Amino acid sequence: DRATRAWQRLQGLQTAAQQARAAYIRAQQAHDSLAGKDLSTNLVQAVYGFFLNGGSLCYVVNVGSGTDAKLADGLAALAQRDQVAIVAAPGYTDAASYDALIAHCEGLGDRVAVLDAPAEVADLDSLIDANRPPSSSYAACYFPWLRVRDPLTGVETAVPPSGHVAGVWARVDGERGVHKAPANTRVACAVGLTRLVTAAEQGSLNQHGINCIRAFPGDGILVWGARTLSADPAWRYVNVRRLFNMVEESIVNSTRWIVFEPNDEPLWAAIRRDVTAFLTRIWRTGALQGTTAEQAFFVKCDAETNPQENIDAGIVTTVIGIAPVKPAEFVVFQIQQYQAGSDVEIQGG
């Protein structure tokens, strides 16, 4: 009944809060034990915010608050982790850091960066014109910073939002799936914002790909936007990019076996069957648009996609289209697989 469900939700929130507090204490203890060794308090708060907002697993690399080379080293360490889907560098708001984070995500193709807008801006025009990160569908930027209370001391402080937002993304992934836009969602443990954004300001920032975090009486502090930094309408929303990443990676990983089979019609039929079954399940969750499967996706793997020269070279090519926004408006990509690895190319992207 309703009371039971409410109690279960309360218990879940209490468990998440306990896990987050434990994570914060561990991070704070590490901070204290490494006094003078350049451990960023932004990182401590980000880990705490990530778990309290619904995150369950994260990899933490301490790069301190130093040079660009340190950030590059940290990103190189994360590149070795295939499980990573979200990347953040809390408090790194300079152009070089933005470029490094975006290049990391674009280069690997399986993750998206959550970027913090600068803590202080003279006005919103300067945020749009001078401080906006470069265009990319592999990154989303959030403004303003959050105000939180230290769970151990009760002292209120301003923190970058990226760790908390990453937790929100993770929570929405678990509850609804990566195809659900992580917006209109409450930010747990935030008690305020460093700047209150009006509806008009939010509209202007939204047009430039900057997602606002806003305070609403009675509803608390909400993530109020889910746009990437891309100027391409096909990749405008975070959930579209992350859905595509998930679909692409899932298909590549589940069809690695094909490179050891004869590259002929029986193999192509097996690929069409398996990929179609996978995309049908995705479509039935509501992640792909269309009243029929034909409107939602297509899979092509035949003699046309696999000419004789590719067969001789040991390359298996599959062309796939998915409709994440509108029925029959496909994002088309080609997967080429061979014994040494695979390549993915987005047609027109």
ROLUM-509238 format. One record per residue (C-alpha): y, z, x. Coordinates in steps of 0.1 Angstrom, whole numbers, plus 5000, padded with zeros to 4 digits. Layout:
BEGIN
YZX
...
//
This chain:
BEGIN
500050005000
503749995009
503750355022
500750295044
502349975059
505550155065
503750435083
501850185104
505050015114
506550355123
503550445144
503850115162
507550165169
506750515182
504050385205
506350115218
509050365224
506650595243
505450305264
509050195272
510050545281
507050575304
507950245320
511550355324
510550685341
508250495365
511050245373
513550525377
511150725400
510850405421
514650385421
515050745433
512350715459
513950395473
517450535474
519550335498
517050045497
518949825472
516949865440
519149735412
519749975382
520049655361
516449595369
515449945358
517249905325
515849555320
512249675323
512949955299
514549725274
511749465277
509049715267
511049885240
511749555224
508149445222
507149315256
503649405268
503249255303
505849175330
505949115367
508749295385
510049155418
512849365433
515349135450
518149395450
521749275445
522049075477
522048715488
520848405471
517948395497
516648715482
516648565447
514848255460
512148475476
511648655443
511348335424
508848205449
506748505443
506848445405
505848085410
502448205420
501848365386
500648105360
500848365332
504748385334
506448225304
509848395306
512048455337
515148675340
517248805369
519249085352
522849085361
522748775383
525648565367
526948355396
526547975396
524047975425
521748225406
521948015375
521047705394
518147875412
516648015379
516947685361
515547485390
512547735391
511747685354
512347305354
510247265385
507247455372
507647325336
505847625320
508547885316
512147935303
514948145319
516948405300
520348405316
523048675313
526648575307
529148745330
529749115322
533549055319
535348735310
539148695306
538648505274
536048295257
537547965269
536848075305
533248165295
532747815281
534647615307
534147805340
531248035336
528847845314
525547765332
524547395337
522847205309
519047255307
516447295280
514647545303
517347815300
519148015273
522248225279
523248545261
526648715255
527848985256
526349275276
524749565258
525649935257
522650165260
521950535266
519950635296
516850795280
516751065306
520451165309
521951035276
524750875296
525950545279
526250245302
526649865300
523649655309
522849285310
520949165279
518248955295
515549215298
516049325262
516148965250
512948885269
511349165250
512549025217
511048685226
507748855235
507749045202
508448735181
505748545200
503248815191
504348855154
505048485145
504348255175
506448075200
507547825173
509548095155
513148105167
513948445183
517048495163
518248735135
516248995153
517249355161
517749465197
516049805200
517850085220
521149915220
523950145208
526849905212
528249585228
530749545255
532549295232
532449245194
532148875187
533548745155
531948475133
534548215144
533948305181
530248295176
530547945161
532447815191
530047965216
527047845197
528247485199
528247525237
524747665239
525748035244
523848265222
525648565208
524448925203
526349065173
526749405156
526349405118
526949715097
523749835082
521649595103
522349715138
522649485168
521049145164
520248855186
522248585167
521248255183
518348075197
519847775215
518947635249
521647505272
520547145266
522946885252
519946685239
519446745202
515746715206
515647025229
518447225214
516447525204
514447775225
511447775202
511147395204
511047405242
508647695244
506347545217
506247225238
505447425269
502647605252
501147295237
501347095270
499847375291
497147455266
495947095265
496047045302
494147365309
491447305282
490746945293
490346985330
486646905327
487346545318
488046435354
484346475362
483146255334
482845875332
486245735322
485045535291
485145535253
482845835248
485146045269
488245915252
486745995218
485946345230
489546395242
490946265209
488546495190
489346815210
493146765212
493346665175
491446985165
493847195186
496947035172
495647065137
495347445142
498947445155
500147245126
498447475101
500347775115
503647595105
504547515141
504647145135
506446965107
504946745081
502946765049
500146575066
498646595101
499746225106
503346335101
502946635125
501246485155
499246195170
496846165199
496145835217
493445805244
491745465246
491545145266
495245085262
496245415278
493445375303
493545025318
491044925345
493345005374
493645365362
489845395356
489245275392
491745535405
490045815386
492945885363
492545975326
495745915305
496346065271
499546005251
500546275225
503346315200
504246635182
506946685155
508447035161
511646975141
511246695115
508146525101
507246205120
510046255146
507846285176
508446425210
506046205230
504546295263
501846155285
499246355304
497546205334
494646395348
492746345381
490546555403
493546675424
495546795394
497646655366
501046505358
503046535325
505746295316
508046325286
508845975272
512645945269
513046305282
//
